Amino acid sequence: MNDYIRAIASILNIKLNVIIENNKSDTHYTEKTVAYYKLQNGYTIYIREQEAYSLFDMYIIARELRILWQFNKNFEYYFYGYRLNGMTEKQYESHISNIDADVFAYLIKDDMVGNFVKV
């Protein structure tokens, strides 16, 4: 998994810290959460430790790395009009930050995942 993350970080031209956590009681994780980052920690991403990561998990990790990149590279553009609370599902899904992150993760999945997962 670390090689996969380093490859994406290289594509995004970012240096980052990766912390793989085995504490499932962390409040940042819901049942489906695989990765998150804390805004105050800059380029640190936290990943839930698992025995194996699915293709969807790898998609989510790539998506989170792109959002981290957006936040640090061009916050004003990617998060203009973004609110943590009060957005409808349609507003959230159609916001530029989410569209960009989804497209990036989709392209990564199609281009890179086969190099890191035996399917």
N, C-alpha and C positions, 0 to 999 in steps of 0.2 A: 504494500500500500504506500509506503514512503516513496518508492520510486515513481509511482503514479502521480503522487502529489508534487514531487520535485519536478517532474516533466511538465506539469501544468504551470507551476510557478515559473519555470523557464520560459514557456510560451508567453506568459503574462509579464515577464521581465520583472518579477517581484522576488524579494527575499522574504522568507517567512519562517516562523517557528511553528512546528507541529507538535501538539500535545495529544497523545492518544490516552484517553481516560478509560478506566474500568469502573468508575463510580457511577452506577446507573441511577443513583438517587439525586444526582445533580439536577437542580431545578431548570436548567437550560434544555434538558432532554425530555421530550415526550416519547411516547411509544415508537413513533416513526422517525424521530430525529436522529440523524447520523452525524451531522457536523454543524458547528456554529462558530462564531467568533465574537469576542467581546470588543466593542468599539474602542474602549479605552486602552486596549492592548495593541493597537496598530495592526501589525502583520502576524498575529498569532491566531491559528485556527485550532479548534478542539474537535477531536474525532472520537466517537464512541468505539471502544475496543470491541471487536467481534471476532469470532473464529473465522468467518468468511464474509466477504463483502459482495453483495449482489450487483448486477449491472445498474439497478436503480440507485443503490447506495453510491456507486461511483459517479453516476449522473449528479446526484445531490452534492457530493463533495466538489465536483467541478463547478457546479452552480454557485456554491458558497464561496469558492475561491474567486470566481468572477465578481461576485458582489463585494467581497473584500477589496478586490482591485478597483472597482468602481468607486467605492467609498474613499479610498486613498488617492486615486488618480484624478478624478473629476467629480467631486461630490456635488457641486452646484448643478451640473448637467444631469447626472443620473438620479438625483434625489429631489429635484425640483417638484414641489407639490406632494411629496411623499409624507404620509402621516403614519405613525405607529398604531394609532387608534382612529376609528371613525371612517375608514375606507370600506366601501362595499367590496365584495369579492371580485366583481367586474373591474372596479377601479384598481384594486391591488394587482390583478392578473394583467391588466392592460397598461400598467405603469412601465415607463421605459426601462427602469432598472430591472424589473422582472422579465420583460421581453428579452432584453439583451442577455441576461444571465441564462435564461432558458435556451436561447439560440446557441450561445457559447457552449453550454453543457451538452446540447444535442450534437453539435459538431465534434466536440471532444469524444463523446461516446462513439460516434461513427468512425472517427479517425484513429483514436488511440486505444480504446478499451481492449481490443483484440491483442494488443501487445502486452497487456498486463493480466488478462484473465484467459484461462484456457476454457474455450466454449466447445 
